[in-house]
Structure formats: structure tokens, C-alpha cells
């Protein structure tokens, strides 16, 4: 938005903006050629007096600004009340833009047309890439250029990022920390044996650690939680215990540690070749470089120590 304020957008043929709910709330007016809504989930409600309706109304500002509007089909019941010409996208549904997930490929069907592109990412990137493709095709971008982009894009750092094979274990770093995002990630690996290690879930905001514990306990049998708060630079081991104590699976292995390095290290103690080592938590998003450096040191130490 800094570019809008400074007038830099006036010098561009196309300007693409991410407009989260906070930024939208600061705007007076913005004329959008195409607007895209990815989701309306029950997150951030503490900012709206616990009201999902207020949160929805904030998101709908985007629709009101848009000449053409594209929405995830999951939001249809909300969008259809205010707009009858919206365009919808979804995976595996008969909508305007349908995505089909393949083995390292993404197929997009629209109208009488379809194409398949090589795809190097996983999980929520399939749906987000479908959304971006729907927007590009609606704007008039050529199919061959979209295929090139989908083929070359390798994802974002620490968002379902594959960081390597360590002693026969695939290691994935994901900065998911809100309920819906975590569930999407966990669903993706539901058929794998996952060893999960977690950040301290409080940053500048306090979060419901018990909710985190209940969710991860439904999918994972080994959970290692760090009690180190990167924001305050203090060990708050009780935060790790809040997560672990809420896990209802009686067979789960639950370990609380003081640092994220130790959490990463211990994943090798509780795993075997063929397992998935998965990180989730908000601190990668808060201070990615520092946190990833600590995680990588822990992974290196664990792979040596428990080889």
C-alpha cells in the first residue's frame, strides 16, 4: 500500500496488491479491476469483538471495490447475497475455474477449456495457484504464460517448504499457526507418519494453545513443543504444556522443551527413515531468518546425534 500512498501505482500498467483485513480497514476508496477473495475463516475475531459477521463485512469491502470479483467457492453463501455476477474457483468442484491436483501437476478447467501445468509445491499452494490462475485468465493473460509461471514458481520460504532429506526423513517447514491453515497442512499429511515440532504460539498476540493441542492431537502421535518466546526472549514452558495437555490422544508422545533448536533436534530421536518431520508455528512469519537458522542448527545436530 506504500506504493498507492506515494502514487507509484499511477506509473504502472498493472498493480497487484495483497489487501488483508487490516489494510482494507484503512482504505477510503480504491478502484480494482479484479478483486479476489481466498477465504473468510473464523480467525482474527478478537479484533472484531468476537463477531464473525463484523469480520465478514470487513472482507466484503474488497467486493465493493471490485469491477470483477472472484471468490473461493467456500465463500459463495456470503458473496451471493451481495453479488450475482461473482466468479468462483475451487478444487474438485464444478465451478467457473476447477482445479484438479495431480502427481506434481495442476490441471485447470474453465468453460470448454483446460490445461495441465507441472507443479512443484504442495498443500494449500494448489488452491492458491488455482486462484491466481483464475484471476490471470479473467484478466486476459495467455495460457502459455500461466503454465510457465506455475512451472517455475517454487513456493515461499517457510510455507510448506521442503528443506531436504535428513537421514531418510523429509523435513517440511510451515508457518501455519491459525486453525484453518494448520488443519489444511495436517490434512495433507494425514496418511504419513508425522513427527511434529511446534513454536511458542504467542507472539504479539496471545493465542489459544489448547485449541492448537486438540487439533494436532487428532492427526499426529509425536508432538514436541518449544516454550521459548522469541518476542520476549524468555522461556515460558507453561505455553508448551498448554498445547500438550490439551492433546486427547492417550497414545501420543508429548515432549516440552525450552528451545526450538532442541525441538528440532529431538524429532530424530522419535522418528525413523520414511517419516515426515514437520514444523508449524508463527515465529517463522514473525522473524523468519532467525527462527529458520535455529531450526536448521537443531536439525543438523539431531541428524548427527541420532544417526
N, C-alpha and C positions, 0 to 999 in steps of 0.2 A: 504493500500500500504506500510505501515511501515514494515509489515512482509516480503514483497518482497525485499525491500531495505536491510533489515538485514539478508536475507537468510533463514528466518524461514519457508518459503514455501517448501524449499528443504527437510525438515524433516516431511512433511505431505504427506499422500496418496492423499488427496483431499484438494484443497484450493478454497474457494469461495469468490469472490470479487465483490463489487459494484464499477463500474467504470463510474462515471459521466463524463460529457464532459470536466470538468476542469482537472480531473486526467488523462483522456486519452491523453489530450494535452501535459502532462508532460512525457509521456512514450516514450522510444526509440523503444523497442520491447518487446512483451510478447506473448508467445505461449499458446493459450487457446484451451482446448479440446472441449469445447462448449461455444459459446457466445450467449447471449440473449439480444434482443433489445425490450424494452417495449413501446417506443413511440418516435416520432420526432415531437414535437409541436412548435408553434411559441412563445417560451419563451426564455429568455436569449439572445435575438437578439442584445441587446445593447452591448454585448461582441463580436459581430461579424459584427460590422458596419451596423447593421440592415439587414444583408443578411441571409435569410433562407438557401440559397444554401451553404454558408460557414458553417453554423451550421450543416447542413446535412452531409457535408464532414467530419466534426469532428466526428460525430457519426459513420460514416462509417469506421473509423479506427478500431472500435470494430469488424466489419465484417471481415476485412483483417487479423486480428489476430487469427481468429477462424477456427479450423478444421471443426467443425459442427456449423451451425448457425441457431438460432431460432428467429423468429420475430413476433411481433404483426401484424395481417393481415392489420391493418391500414397503415402500412409502406411498403406494398407489392410493390407499384408502384416505390418506391425508391430502395428497395432491389433487385427486379427482374432485374434491369438494370446492377447490378454488380455481381449477383449470381443466378444461375439457380437451385441450389440444396438446397435452404433455406427451413426450416420447419416453418409452420405458425400456430398460435393459435388465437382463438377469441371466444367470447361468441355468441352463436346462429348463427354461420355460418358454412357452410360445408368446413372445413379446416382440416389440419392434426390432430390438437387437438381442439376439440369443447367442450366448457363449457356450461352447462345448469344450470341456477340458480333456486333452489327450495326453499321451505319454510324451512329455516335452514338446507339446504343441497346444495351440489355442485356435479353435475354429469359431468363426463369427458368421452367423446367418442373419440376413436382413432383407425383407421383401423376397424377391426371386433370386437374390444374390447370396453368395457365401465365399469365404476364403479361409485357408488354414495357414498359420504362421508358426515357425519354430518358436519355442518359448523356454527361457532359461530360469524361470522363477517358480515359486510355489505358493500355495495357500491363497491369502487374500489378494495377491498380485494378479491372479487370474481375473477376478471380478473387477478390480480397479483398472486393469488394462482393457477389459471389455468396455468399461465406462469411457475411458479416454478414446477408444476407437469409435464408439458411437458418436461422441462429440466431433471427432475429426471427420468422420464420414458425413455427418449432418452439415458441417461447415463447408465441405467440398474438397477435402484433402484426398489425393489419389490413393487408391487401394495399395498400389505397389510401394508407396512411401510409408504407409502404415505398417505393412509387412516388414519393411526394412527396420523401422523403429522397434517393433516388437521383437525382431530377431536380435537386434544389437543391445537392447536395454537389459542390464544385468541386475536391476533392483537398487535398493537404497541401503546404505550401510546400517547394519544392526536392525534391519526389518526383514525377518525371515532370511537372514544372511548365512549362507553356508561358509564356514571358515576353515573346513578341512576335515580330513580323516586322521584321527588320533588313536593309534593302537586299535584300528578296526572299528572305531566308533565315529559316526558322523556327528559333527558339532554344529549346532544352529544357534545363532543369536537373534533374539526377537525382543523389541522394545514394547511389546504389548503389555498394558497394565490395566486398561479398562475392561470391564466384564465381557462385553461383546467381542472385543478384539482378542482377548485371551481364549475365549471359547472357540473362535474360528481357528486359532492356531492349534489348540488341543484337539479339536475335531480332525484336523488334517493328519495328525499323528496317532489317531486312535487305534490303528491296527499295528502300531510299532511298540516295542518295549522302550519307554522313555524314562531317562533319568533327568529330573528337573531341578535346576537351581535358580533361586529367586533373589532379587534385590530386596532391600528395605523399601517398602511400598509408600512411605511418606516422603514427600519432597517439600515443596512449599505448601502442599495441601495434605491434610490428613485423609487417609483412605480406610475403607472398611476391610481390615485384614482378615476378619473371619469369613467374609464373602469370598475372598481370594482362596482361603483354605478349603472351603466347601467345594468350590469349583474345581480346583486342581486335584482334589482327592477323588473326584469322580472319574478321572482319566489316568492318573499316574500313581504308581506304587512306591516310588522313591522320590522324596522331596527334601531338598536341602535349602534352608532359608538363612540368608545373611541378616544380621542385626545391626550392621554398620550404616548409619545415616550419613550419606555423602554431603548433605546440605549443612548439618550441624557439626559434622566431623566427630560424631560421638557414637559409641556402641550403645544401642538400645535393644538389647537382646529380647526384651519382652515383646517387641514388634514381630520378631521371628516366631516366638512362641504363640502369639495370637493367630498367626497363619496355621501353624502346625496343630494347635489344639482344636481347631475347627474342622480338621480332616476327619471324616466319619468312617473311612475305610479302616477296619481293625487290623488289616494285614499290611498296612502301609508302613514303610520305613521312613521315619521323620527325624531330621537332624537339624539342629540350630547351631549356627557358627557365628563368629564375631566379624568376619570379613567376607567380601565377595570372592577374594582370591582363594580363601580356604574352601568356600563352597564349590568353586570350580575344580579345585584340586580333588576334593572328596568324591566328585562324580565318577572318578576312575575306580575308587575303592568299591563302589556299589554297582558297577556296570561290567559288561563283558563285550567282546567283539560282536558286532551286529546290532548293538543297541544305539539309540539316538540320545545324545546329550543335548538338552535344550535349556537355554536361558530365557527367562522372561522377567520383565520389570521396568520401571520408569527411569532408572538412573542413566541408562544409555541415552535416552532422549534428553535428560537434564544436563549431563556432562559426558558426552559420548566418548571423547578421546581418552579421558582419564579412566573411565569405567572399563572401556574395552581393553586398555592397557593392563589393568589389574586382572581382568578375566583371562587374558591371554597368558599372563605370568602364572596364574593358577592352573590353567590347562597344561602348560608346559611342565610345571612341577608335578602335577598329578600323573601325567603320562609317563614320566620318568620313575616316579616313586612306586607306582602300582603296576609297572610293566611286567 
